[in-house]
Amino acid sequence: MNNLLLKIEEYTKENPQWLVIVKAEENGQNLEIMTFRGFSSSLTGATEYDPDLPVLSSSGIILSVDLLQAPYNPVNPLYIEQNLTPAQFEANFLS
């Protein structure tokens, strides 16, 4: 599994008032992954039933990260930060 995604899962477990949407690329495909309360789900494809199976492999590349207020409302999402680079998210929220 992608190390940054693991850190994001831990962050959302400790901060249930937030959710994170990750835009990534894996095997030439664009992915969107939502992480909430320590669990990640694919918004662009199927998510395995087993939560121990990674949504993004270690070869996946995280392109950007959005931080939103929970609960998620797809009609009116409440963005706190948008289009952060992985380094920006890590420096601002995971350090």
C-alpha positions in Angstrom: 0.0 0.0 0.0 1.0 3.6 -0.6 2.8 4.9 2.6 1.2 8.4 2.3 -2.3 6.9 2.0 -1.6 4.9 5.2 -0.7 8.2 7.0 -3.9 9.8 5.6 -6.0 6.9 6.9 -4.4 7.3 10.4 -5.0 11.1 10.2 -8.7 10.6 9.4 -9.0 8.0 12.2 -7.7 10.6 14.7 -9.6 13.5 13.1 -13.1 12.2 12.3 -14.4 15.7 11.6 -12.4 15.6 8.3 -12.3 13.5 5.2 -9.7 13.4 2.5 -10.0 13.0 -1.2 -6.9 11.8 -3.0 -6.4 12.1 -6.7 -3.9 9.5 -7.9 -2.6 7.6 -10.9 -1.9 3.9 -11.0 -1.1 1.9 -14.1 -2.0 4.8 -16.4 -5.5 5.2 -14.8 -6.7 8.2 -12.9 -8.2 7.4 -9.5 -10.1 9.3 -6.8 -10.0 7.8 -3.3 -12.0 9.0 -0.3 -10.6 8.4 3.1 -12.8 8.8 6.2 -12.4 7.5 9.8 -9.4 5.4 8.8 -10.8 3.7 5.7 -10.2 4.4 2.0 -12.7 3.8 -0.8 -12.4 4.3 -4.5 -14.7 6.8 -6.0 -13.7 5.9 -9.6 -13.9 2.1 -9.4 -14.6 -0.9 -7.3 -13.3 -1.1 -3.7 -12.5 -4.6 -2.4 -14.7 -5.8 0.5 -11.6 -6.7 2.6 -10.3 -3.4 4.2 -6.8 -5.0 4.5 -6.5 -4.9 0.7 -5.0 -1.7 -0.6 -7.0 0.8 -2.6 -3.7 2.2 -4.0 -0.6 0.1 -4.3 2.9 1.2 -3.5 3.5 1.9 -7.2 0.5 4.4 -7.3 1.3 8.1 -7.4 -0.7 10.6 -5.4 -1.1 13.7 -7.5 -3.2 16.0 -5.2 -5.0 15.9 -1.9 -8.2 17.7 -0.8 -9.3 18.1 2.8 -13.1 18.4 3.5 -15.3 18.7 6.5 -17.3 15.6 7.3 -19.9 14.4 6.7 -19.4 14.4 3.0 -22.2 15.9 0.9 -21.5 15.3 -2.8 -24.0 18.1 -3.7 -22.3 20.7 -1.5 -18.9 19.5 -0.4 -17.2 21.7 2.2 -13.6 22.0 1.2 -11.1 23.2 3.8 -8.1 22.9 1.4 -8.0 21.9 -2.2 -5.4 20.7 -4.7 -2.6 20.3 -2.2 0.5 18.5 -3.3 1.3 15.4 -1.3 4.3 17.3 0.2 2.0 20.3 1.2 -0.5 18.0 2.8 2.2 16.1 4.7 3.9 19.3 5.9 0.6 21.0 7.0 -1.4 18.2 8.4 0.8 15.1 9.1 3.8 16.6 10.8 
